Amino acid sequence: MEELDKVRINKYLADHGHSTRRGADALIVAGKVTINGEKAVLGQKVGPDDKVKIKDKEEKSYRYLVYNKPAGYVTHSPVDSEKEIAEIFDMEGLFPIGRLDKNSEGLLILTNDGRITDRLLNPKHEHEKEYAVRVSTTISPSFAKKLEFGVDIGEGENTLPCKVSLTDAHNFTIALTEGKKHQIKRMTEALGVSVTNLKRLRIMNIKLGNLKPNTSREITGKELEKFLKSLGLAS
């Protein structure tokens, strides 16, 4: 196995949600970490084929939910008189990955697995997120093409190419691989069109489907397996 494929054991344990790097070093010094049946040592490197185990540590049980956020609520960190989804839905120790604007609705992934945050949200991974958008004025195929090619949304920011499909004269779907602040609204407004409704339909292979507002469902089975595999994690 090439050295480039390997990482230090403390980074491996941190990346897999077992502890911080400092906490991992403490576990190693205490002799509680083994690599391929042998006690690990500080600074040792491991690769994808190595078997890492932590003595006397139960495997963490991760949960993943699809939640349909209703409009009018912020995902988290409310200010002034805003209300957050935790006030209307029991999060059960889970947290949302990313956010939806207050007036937007649709799919949020709730989890207790911090490993997936950067793997899902960092635009360098190019994971698709799809939205249904309703706008205030009549739109045309040329409008869709302009969105697809990328738009100057101001402040020195240009959007990456995306996929756009017109539903009718006031509605379209858009699939993005990035997530700039208020991106879709800024994209349409740069073309002289205002968004009246925004709903997230899909994150990668995870779909909202017919889930009612303020309800959730567990992500399990083949759906979960495909999702985690695409993020470089095992189910």
HUGI-V473742 format. One line per field, one symbol per residue. burial: I if it has 24 or more other ideal C-beta (glycine too) atoms within 12 Angstrom, else O. A space follows every 10 residues. Layout:
burial=???
This chain:
burial=OOOOOOIIII OIIOIIIIIO OOOIIOIIOO OOIIIOOOOI OOOIOIOOOO OIIIOOOOOO OIIIIIIIII OOIIIIOOOO OOOIIIOOIO OOOIIIIIII IIOIIIIIII IOIOIIOOII IOOOOOIIII IIIIIOOOIO OOIIOIIIOO IOIOOOOOII OIOIOIOOOO IIIIIIIIII OIIIIIIIOI IOIOIOIIII IIIIIIIIOO IOOOOIIOIO OOIIOOIIOO IOIOO
